[in-house]
Amino acid sequence: MEHHKKHIELEDIYEIRLSGSGGQGLVFAGTVLAEAIGIYDGKNVAQTQSYGPEARGGASRSDLVVSKGEIYYPKATKLDLLLALTQEACDQYSLALKEDGILIVDSTLVDQLPLREVLGFPFTQVAKDELKTPIVANIVALGTICALTKIVSKDSLIQVVRKRAPKGTEELNQKALQLGFELARKRKKKDR
Amino acid sequence: MEEKIKQKEQLLLQGNVACARGALAAGLDFFAGYPITPSTEIAEYLARHLPKYGGKFIQMEDEIASMAAVIGASIAGAKAMTATSGPGFSLMQENIGYAYMAEVPSVVVNVQRGGPSTGLPTKVSQSDTMQARWGTHGDYNSITLAPSSVRECFDLTVRAMNLAEKYRTPVVVLMDEVLGHMREKVTLPQPDEIKVINRWKPTVPPEWYQHFEINPHYVSPMAIFGEGYRFNVTGLTHDPLGFPTARSKEIKDKLDKLRNKIEHNVNDIVQVKEEFMEDATCAIFAYGSAARSARQAIRMARQKRIKVGLIQPFTVWPFPEVYMEHMSERLDMILVVELNQGQLVNEVMRTNCGKTRIRKLNRYDGEIITPDEIFHKLREVR
């Protein structure tokens, strides 16, 4: 089998799904992550979205496929990383995770966990407590993902969040990102 | 950092935005449309950027009016486009027919979603393939282009604008939800690398001018309304001056002209992209986002030493007949993959005339077909 791998780069694919419900900013988070990984970190990336016809509510998700080679099929199928911001998303997608895949959930909103290793963080609660709004929970989560997994460099993510944040929310989003980094740091300390 | 990125021109772009940028690069002057998922980002982008290039953006009251405005703008000399999805495409059909009859250069982008009717606003489909060919009534020949990547969205929109101007006809760009909403890393060509075609203007004195002149090119020069050339524009079947006719010869001449300007130029219009076809004994025929899954499936099959290649028609219409006739003779099997219940497969079968085995694989549940599905089908039918 070894020599076939040279022919084609179907290996080396990293698949990410950011999931939750409409209005939680998952497509935005996906776009930010894709730009940081693709343009600033220089890997190949394809980002797609899946959502219902509603403006708010309903299932919503954003898939990223990251690879050093060409990306053909643009949806995530065997997940290396799943972020679930709602119980429904966690229930629906945790089975799509690879055995060694990472599951990160918002512990504010997800309390029934699958039988596997789960990393829970109170993204929404922290955003509400520290920044007085739950709407930046997506960016808090991005910060945590970045600090935990190294799929994206910190510098790139900071730059893209600054660039893509809607006017007037730049500072709010930077703070959210820092909160996300902080959550991961605390967790690492605890683990030690 | 910013500098470095600018030099490399690498961008993370959505298919819809690439389409809008392609239109701008090809010299778009006018856009009229009505927002509809999953095409809305095209209108959003052009609303913001088209005025900067001196163009006009109008949000109309509906899709019927949008297509009417595009026709009016084009007759007045503007390069004009609209973008929509299935339900809007249906509403536009009456005026698209008018544009075929009155030979008005125009581009209609259809970012397909599930149908019929309002269907699935946010889900992928390729079920408007036949509508792009036969959507409006009457005899006419359609040009329809189908991209499969963000870069191809850019390139084929440029090409659609050029073909519309060159052949004085509506051109459809057939995208789909996955493609329209997908973001990919792309490098766009510089303006000087892009070939832009402008419509053929009359050189005769105004009193000799015939707006629908019959000539060996089958394409008539087109004067701008209000520049001193007098002509009549109507949806009624007309003579070379544009006035309604009931004379058999003039009727036939007009309909022959509509057909011949496409049929006699298929070599200029038709484009097919091939992958791994040099030594292929069988092939997957796929277009649009389904071609992406096919690409991966082919690589999976090649790992198993299955000699399969990809046939991806950039021009869905006119259908690449001569090419496919040739492929039918050469290949043992052609697997046609579509996100509908089977539309273009009928054309493949028609041109095949029983020469080789044609198999089809269809998915129409709102999701893009996976490489695994194609690979398993391929193993089963090859």
HADDOCK unambig.tbl for C-alpha pairs under 7 A between the chains (distance, minus, plus):
assign (segid A and resid 4 and name CA) (segid B and resid 303 and name CA) 5.78 0.50 0.50
assign (segid A and resid 8 and name CA) (segid B and resid 299 and name CA) 6.67 0.50 0.50
assign (segid A and resid 35 and name CA) (segid B and resid 12 and name CA) 5.91 0.50 0.50
assign (segid A and resid 38 and name CA) (segid B and resid 185 and name CA) 6.39 0.50 0.50
assign (segid A and resid 39 and name CA) (segid B and resid 10 and name CA) 6.59 0.50 0.50
assign (segid A and resid 39 and name CA) (segid B and resid 11 and name CA) 6.62 0.50 0.50
assign (segid A and resid 39 and name CA) (segid B and resid 12 and name CA) 6.78 0.50 0.50
assign (segid A and resid 44 and name CA) (segid B and resid 185 and name CA) 6.75 0.50 0.50
assign (segid A and resid 45 and name CA) (segid B and resid 184 and name CA) 6.09 0.50 0.50
assign (segid A and resid 45 and name CA) (segid B and resid 185 and name CA) 6.57 0.50 0.50
assign (segid A and resid 46 and name CA) (segid B and resid 182 and name CA) 6.88 0.50 0.50
assign (segid A and resid 46 and name CA) (segid B and resid 183 and name CA) 5.66 0.50 0.50
assign (segid A and resid 46 and name CA) (segid B and resid 184 and name CA) 4.79 0.50 0.50
assign (segid A and resid 47 and name CA) (segid B and resid 182 and name CA) 5.58 0.50 0.50
assign (segid A and resid 47 and name CA) (segid B and resid 183 and name CA) 4.99 0.50 0.50
assign (segid A and resid 47 and name CA) (segid B and resid 184 and name CA) 6.60 0.50 0.50
assign (segid A and resid 48 and name CA) (segid B and resid 178 and name CA) 6.87 0.50 0.50
assign (segid A and resid 48 and name CA) (segid B and resid 181 and name CA) 6.34 0.50 0.50
assign (segid A and resid 48 and name CA) (segid B and resid 182 and name CA) 4.62 0.50 0.50
assign (segid A and resid 48 and name CA) (segid B and resid 183 and name CA) 6.48 0.50 0.50
assign (segid A and resid 49 and name CA) (segid B and resid 181 and name CA) 6.87 0.50 0.50
assign (segid A and resid 51 and name CA) (segid B and resid 122 and name CA) 6.47 0.50 0.50
assign (segid A and resid 52 and name CA) (segid B and resid 122 and name CA) 6.11 0.50 0.50
assign (segid A and resid 53 and name CA) (segid B and resid 121 and name CA) 6.17 0.50 0.50
assign (segid A and resid 53 and name CA) (segid B and resid 122 and name CA) 6.15 0.50 0.50
assign (segid A and resid 72 and name CA) (segid B and resid 292 and name CA) 4.85 0.50 0.50
assign (segid A and resid 72 and name CA) (segid B and resid 293 and name CA) 6.21 0.50 0.50
assign (segid A and resid 72 and name CA) (segid B and resid 295 and name CA) 6.28 0.50 0.50
assign (segid A and resid 72 and name CA) (segid B and resid 296 and name CA) 5.73 0.50 0.50
assign (segid A and resid 73 and name CA) (segid B and resid 292 and name CA) 5.36 0.50 0.50
assign (segid A and resid 73 and name CA) (segid B and resid 293 and name CA) 4.82 0.50 0.50
assign (segid A and resid 73 and name CA) (segid B and resid 296 and name CA) 6.48 0.50 0.50
assign (segid A and resid 73 and name CA) (segid B and resid 371 and name CA) 6.98 0.50 0.50
